[in-house]
Amino acid sequence: MRVILILLLLANAALFALTRLDKAAAGEPQRLAEQVQPDKIKLLTAREVAQLNPAKAAALADVCVEWGPLSDAEHRRALAEIAPLNLGTLLSQRRVESEAFLVTLNGFASRAAAERRAGELRARGVADVAVAERGGNVLLSLGVFRTEQAANGRADALAQAGITGTRVSSRTGGVVQTLIVVRDPPQQAMTRLRELVPAYPGTEIRVGACERAS
């Protein structure tokens, strides 16, 4: 009886040793496959992160939300609107150069001719009229816009007012605007920023890793 018991103990020990050796032979990839389920892991893109509801976005660690770009006037107004959030040191700004779309009237022989036309337009109530030079040509600037759609809308409105011959063109660089940045945004901050976006056409919210200070 004692011999049989000893043999059973030895058999169990041998089986345990074989099991451990088999797992060791499988290597690190096999052990990882046993610990996790790769098919259930999904890395979110920046767009998907931005579309998370405010509670989930606020729960992410070491992320920054950027809202903009904003003109200087929009920037001042936006800061006033988010002031009640008391974001303190979580709030910062970043200046960026962005593409712009210009509405212009071209074909003036001299600056004096452009000035006369600008005076006529102002007398008719047209705002944002300025004399400018571009590529050696004198022209009238009738507005600078963040999107081509907004610039075309301005040109169409001028045409309906009887002011024809405008041009819409793009300009890369040179237009410096501001992004409002909130680090590790609280849920109420995410909610408020998304509420404000429609009131600032051409702006958007982006969520991603915070830039490291140089």
C-alpha positions in Angstrom: 0.0 0.0 0.0 2.8 2.4 0.9 4.6 1.6 -2.4 1.4 2.5 -4.4 1.0 5.8 -2.5 4.6 6.7 -3.2 4.2 5.9 -6.9 1.0 8.1 -7.1 2.9 11.0 -5.5 5.8 10.6 -7.9 3.3 10.4 -10.9 1.6 13.7 -9.8 5.0 15.4 -9.4 6.0 14.3 -12.8 2.8 15.5 -14.4 3.2 18.9 -12.7 6.7 19.2 -14.0 5.7 18.3 -17.5 2.9 21.0 -17.4 5.3 23.7 -16.3 7.9 22.7 -19.0 5.2 22.8 -21.7 4.2 26.3 -20.7 7.8 27.4 -20.6 8.3 26.0 -24.1 5.4 28.0 -25.4 7.3 31.2 -24.8 6.2 34.7 -24.0 3.7 35.1 -26.9 1.8 32.1 -25.7 1.6 33.5 -22.1 0.5 36.9 -23.3 -2.2 35.3 -25.4 -3.5 33.4 -22.3 -3.5 36.7 -20.3 -5.3 39.1 -22.6 -7.9 39.0 -25.4 -6.4 41.1 -28.3 -9.6 41.1 -30.2 -11.3 43.1 -27.5 -8.6 45.8 -27.4 -9.3 48.9 -29.5 -7.0 51.9 -29.9 -9.1 55.1 -30.4 -8.2 57.6 -33.1 -8.1 61.3 -32.2 -11.5 61.8 -33.9 -13.0 59.0 -31.9 -11.6 60.4 -28.6 -13.0 63.8 -29.5 -16.5 62.2 -30.0 -16.5 60.6 -26.6 -19.2 62.0 -24.3 -17.9 64.6 -21.8 -17.7 62.2 -18.9 -15.6 59.6 -20.7 -13.3 62.3 -22.3 -12.8 63.9 -18.9 -11.8 60.5 -17.4 -8.8 60.2 -19.7 -5.5 60.9 -18.1 -2.9 63.4 -19.4 -4.9 64.7 -22.3 -5.5 68.2 -23.6 -8.6 69.6 -25.4 -7.9 72.3 -28.0 -10.7 74.6 -29.2 -10.2 77.0 -32.2 -8.8 78.6 -34.2 -10.1 81.9 -32.8 -9.5 85.5 -34.0 -8.4 88.0 -31.4 -11.9 89.3 -31.0 -13.3 85.8 -30.7 -10.6 84.8 -28.3 -11.5 87.6 -25.9 -15.2 86.7 -26.1 -14.5 83.0 -25.6 -12.4 83.6 -22.5 -15.2 85.6 -21.0 -17.7 82.9 -21.7 -15.6 80.1 -20.1 -14.4 82.3 -17.1 -17.1 80.9 -14.8 -15.5 77.4 -15.1 -12.6 78.7 -13.0 -10.1 76.5 -14.9 -7.0 78.3 -13.4 -3.7 76.6 -14.4 -5.5 74.0 -16.5 -6.2 76.8 -19.1 -3.6 78.0 -21.6 -3.5 79.3 -25.2 -1.5 78.4 -28.3 -0.9 80.7 -31.3 -1.1 79.0 -34.7 -0.8 80.0 -38.3 -3.7 78.9 -40.4 -4.9 79.0 -44.0 -7.2 81.9 -44.8 -9.6 82.8 -47.6 -9.8 86.3 -48.8 -12.6 88.2 -50.6 -11.1 90.9 -52.8 -11.8 93.4 -55.6 -9.0 93.7 -58.0 -8.0 95.7 -61.1 -7.3 99.2 -59.7 -4.8 101.3 -61.7 -3.6 103.2 -58.6 -3.9 103.3 -54.9 -5.9 106.5 -55.2 -8.5 104.7 -57.4 -8.8 101.9 -54.8 -9.2 104.5 -52.0 -12.1 106.2 -53.9 -13.8 102.8 -54.4 -13.3 101.9 -50.8 -15.0 105.2 -49.8 -18.0 104.5 -52.0 -18.4 101.0 -50.5 -18.2 102.3 -47.0 -20.8 104.9 -47.8 -23.1 102.1 -48.9 -22.7 100.4 -45.5 -20.1 97.7 -46.5 -18.0 96.8 -43.6 -14.4 95.4 -43.5 -13.2 97.3 -46.5 -9.4 97.9 -46.7 -7.0 98.9 -49.4 -4.1 96.4 -49.8 -1.3 95.4 -52.1 -0.6 91.9 -53.2 2.0 90.8 -55.7 2.5 94.4 -56.8 -1.2 95.0 -57.5 -3.5 97.3 -55.6 -6.8 95.7 -54.5 -9.6 96.0 -51.9 -9.8 93.5 -49.2 -13.5 92.8 -48.3 -12.8 90.2 -45.5 -10.6 87.4 -44.3 -12.3 84.0 -43.5 -11.3 80.7 -42.0 -13.2 78.6 -44.5 -13.8 78.9 -48.2 -17.6 78.4 -47.6 -17.7 81.5 -45.4 -15.7 83.5 -48.0 -18.0 82.4 -50.8 -21.0 83.4 -48.6 -19.5 86.9 -48.2 -19.0 87.2 -52.0 -22.6 86.1 -52.7 -23.9 88.6 -50.2 -21.9 91.4 -51.9 -23.2 90.3 -55.3 -26.8 90.5 -54.1 -26.1 94.0 -52.9 -24.9 94.9 -56.5 -21.2 94.7 -55.8 -19.9 92.3 -58.5 -16.4 91.3 -59.6 -15.2 90.0 -56.3 -12.6 87.1 -56.1 -12.1 84.4 -53.4 -8.6 83.2 -53.0 -6.6 81.3 -50.4 -3.6 82.4 -48.5 -1.4 79.9 -46.5 0.4 81.2 -43.5 0.5 84.7 -42.2 -2.9 84.5 -40.4 -2.1 84.0 -36.8 -5.0 82.8 -34.6 -5.4 81.3 -31.1 -6.3 77.9 -29.8 -7.7 77.6 -26.3 -6.1 74.6 -24.5 -7.5 72.9 -21.4 -5.4 70.2 -19.8 -7.2 67.2 -18.2 -10.5 69.0 -18.7 -13.2 68.5 -16.1 -16.5 67.1 -17.4 -18.3 70.5 -17.1 -15.5 72.1 -19.2 -15.9 69.6 -22.0 -19.7 70.1 -22.0 -19.4 73.9 -22.1 -16.8 73.9 -24.9 -19.1 71.7 -27.1 -22.0 74.0 -26.4 -20.0 77.0 -27.5 -18.6 75.6 -30.8 -21.8 76.5 -32.9 -21.5 80.1 -31.9 -18.0 80.3 -33.3 -18.2 79.1 -37.0 -15.1 77.5 -38.4 -13.8 76.3 -35.0 -13.6 72.7 -33.8 -12.6 70.7 -30.7 -9.7 68.3 -30.8 -8.7 65.9 -28.0 -5.2 64.4 -27.8 -2.0 64.0 -25.9 -0.7 67.2 -24.3 2.3 68.8 -26.0 5.5 68.4 -23.9 7.0 71.6 -22.7 10.4 72.3 -24.4 
